[in-house]
Every structure is written in C-alpha cells, then in structure tokens.
Amino acid sequence: MDGHDLTDILKAWKGFTARQINLQRSDSGTVWQKDYWDLLIRNEKHFLATVNYIQRNPLKARLRQGEFLLWPG
C-alpha cells in the first residue's frame, strides 16, 4: 500500500478488529498486545516451529474450544 507505513496499517487493522471483537463479545477494552512481531521464515524447520508456536497459543491463553478459530492443521 504505497504511501502507508506498515506500523500505520497494523494500527488501523488492530483498531478495527479490536472494535469488531469487542462488539461481538459485548465487551470493551484492550484486545491486542501493544507491539507486533514481524520475522522472516528462514527454512522449513523454522516454518514448522512457528506453526507449532501459533497452534499452541490458544492453549497457553487457556482458551476453550469454541473461543478461538484456528485453521485446520
């Protein structure tokens, strides 16, 4: 997106999605962490480790089935 900094795009995206999530949950407040991480996947082993990390996140957050959507894996 020419003319738009990645930080600004992520801020807008996080703001929009946070509002939508809070509307769906009839809630308010913080949804996203302050910072974001971007990284370059180095190889297949790194890719698989990253996928595994993402798949474990709902468990680490103590979310129950139905409280999150994770792609089929």
N, C-alpha and C positions, 0 to 999 in steps of 0.2 A: 504494500500500500504506500505508494510514493507520497512523500511529504508527512508521513506519520512515523513517529519513533516507536519502536517495539514496546517501550515502557508505557507510552500513552495508549497503545492498542490494548495491552494487557489490563491497564487500569480501567478502561472503558468496558472491556469484556467482563472483568471481575465485578464491577459495579452492577452491570446489567444482570448477570447471572445471580449475584447475591440478592438483588431485589426480587427476582423471579422465585428463587428458592425460599426466601422468607415469605412471599405471598402464598406459595403452595403449602408451607408449614404453618401459616398464620402466626408468624414469629417475626422477630426483628433482631438486629444486632449483627455482629461480625460472622461472616461465613468463611472467608479466605484468610490465609496467613498473610502477613504484611509483604514478605518478599516472595520472589519466584526464582526457580532454578531453571536454567537452560543448559543443556550439555550436548555434546556431540558423541553419538554412539561410536565406539572405536572398532568393535568387531562383533562377531556373533555371540561370543561368551558374554561380553558386556551387555549386549541387547537382551539376552535371556535373563541375566541378573537384574536388569532394570524392569523387565516384565514381571519377574517374580516379586520384586520390591513393591511394584504398583498393586499386584494382586493381593499382597498381604496387608496393604494399608487399611482396608475396612476392618479386618480382624484386630489390628493394632489400635484402631479407634473404638473398638468394642461395639461396632455396628452389628445389628442383627439382620438376618435375611429379610429382604424387602425394604430395608432402609437405604440401600445403595444399588446402583446399577453398574455392573462390570461386564465388559464384553465377554463373549464366550471364549473360553480358553482351553 
